Amino acid sequence: MADSDAGGVILPDAILSVAADVLAALKTAGLRVVTAESCTGGLVAGALTYHAGSSSSVVGGFVTYSNAMKQACLGVSAAVLAQRGAVSETVALAMATGALLAGTDADVAVAVTGIAGPDGGSAEKPVGLVWFGVIRRGQKARAERHVFSGDRTSVRAQAAEHALKMVMTVI
């Protein structure tokens, strides 16, 4: 598999292909998306905006790597972060909801928070654990939990691809 350079970040062509499918579906449905990313560091937004014409379907994205940024940009409560941890269902849902509230001209939001490694994992939250949140305006947010294998690059790529596929489920 060849890789493509998306603004200085190498993304597998498979991710860019899924992103193209998402953009086409968004355009057909007349919807716009906003992203909220932690462990993927902007890869989801990068894959979407790699494609020409993406500005008609992409509002923007938030890279909220630290808890302070999750609070400041997305309105995730300090109490939830302290009680559940950044890598949790509750935080993924709060990130998606916060991104949709902040992205007032977006119809869909997707959030990613996880442990890409190689460090930072525990027995309860292993390296490769990623929580996703997705919401369409006017609908209830939903979350998914996945544990991906591989090195940091692989976990991040798998997470970005899965986030894009989650967007497809609400279009």
N, C-alpha and C positions, 0 to 999 in steps of 0.2 A: 504494500500500500504506500502510495506517495503521500507526502505531506505538503501542505500549502502554508505560505507565510501570510498570516493575518495580522498585519500591522506590527511586525517584529516578533510575534508569537507564532510558533509552529503548531498548527492544528491539523490533525489527520483529516484526509479528504472525506472520510465517513461522517465526521461531525459537520463539516461544511455542507455536505449533501443533505443531512437532516435539517440543518439550518435553512437551506434553500427551500425545502419542503414546507417548513414552518412559515416562512415568509410568504410563500405562494398561498397557503391556507389562510393566513391572516388577511392577505390582500383580497382574496375571494370573499371572505366573510366581512370585510370592512372593519377589521379589528386592529388594535395596536397593543404592543406588549412593552412591559418594563421588567427589568431584572433586578434581583437583590442577591448578591453573591458574597460568599465568604471564602471557603476553601478553593473555589474555582478562580478567584481573583479576576473576574471579568471575562473569562473564556466564553461564557454563554453569550454575552453581549458582543464580544469580539467575533464570534462565529456568525452571529446574525448580521452585524454591520460590515462584515467582509464583503457581502454581496451588494452590488450596485442596486440602487433603488430601495434599499432597506429603510431609508428615512420615512417612507410612507407608512411603515408598519412598526417601527421601533421608536419608542418615546425616549428611552435612555436606560441607564443602569446605575446601580449603586454597588460599589465594592466596599463592603463593611466588614473588614477583616477583624477588627477589634470589637470588644463588647461596647466600648464607648461610642464607636461609630454606629453600631446597631441601635443604640439608644438615641443618639443625636439625629441620625438620618432617617431611621425607620420607626422610631417610637417604641422599640422593644423595651419593656420595663426592666429596670435594674433588679427588681425582686424576682422576676421570672428567670433572668440570666443567673442570678445567685442560686436560686432554688433548683432549676432544671439543667443549667449549663447551656452554653452556646450551641452545642451539638445535641439538639433535642427536637422532638415533634413540636412542642409549644413554641420554641424560638423560630423554627422553619415557618410555621403558620403565621406568627407575628411578623416575620420579615416580609412574607408575601403580602400580607394585609397592609403593612406599613408602606411598602413600595407602591401598592395600588392607590393608597391615600395620597402619597406624595406625587405620584405620576397622574395628575388629575385628568389628563387626556388619554390615559391608557385604559384598555378594557380588560387586559389580562396581566397578571404578574406571576413570576416564578421566582422561587428562592432556593438557595443551596447553602447548607452549612454542614461542615464535616471535618474529619481528621484525615488529611492527605498523607501525613507521615513525612519522614520516616519515624519521627518521634511524636509524643503527645498522646499516644493511645494508652488504654488501661484494659483491665479484664471486662469492665462494664461497657466501655466505649473504645473498641479496638481501632487501630489504624485501618483506614478504609471505610469506616462508618460514615455515612452521609445521610442527612435528612433533607427532604425536598418539600417545599410547599408550593401550591399552585392555587390561583383563584381567578375567577372571571367575575367582573363587576355584576353585582346583583345575585351572586350565587355564594354558596358556602365554600370556604377554603378547605382543601384536603391535603394531607401529608402522606409521604411514603418514606420508608426507611430501607436503605440498602447497605450492604457491606461489600465493597469492591476489593479485588485482590490486585497485587502488583505493586510497583514502586510509585513514588509520589506523582510522577508524570502520568502514569497509567490511571491512577485513581482520579486525578483531576480531569483527565480526558473522558473517562467513563461517566463521571458525574456530570460533566457539561453535556454530553450526548443524552444522558437520561433526562436532564432538565428540559432540553429541547423537546424530547418525546412527551414529557408531561404537558408542555404547552399544547401540543396537538390534541390532547385528551379533552381540552376545554374549549376548543375552537368550534 
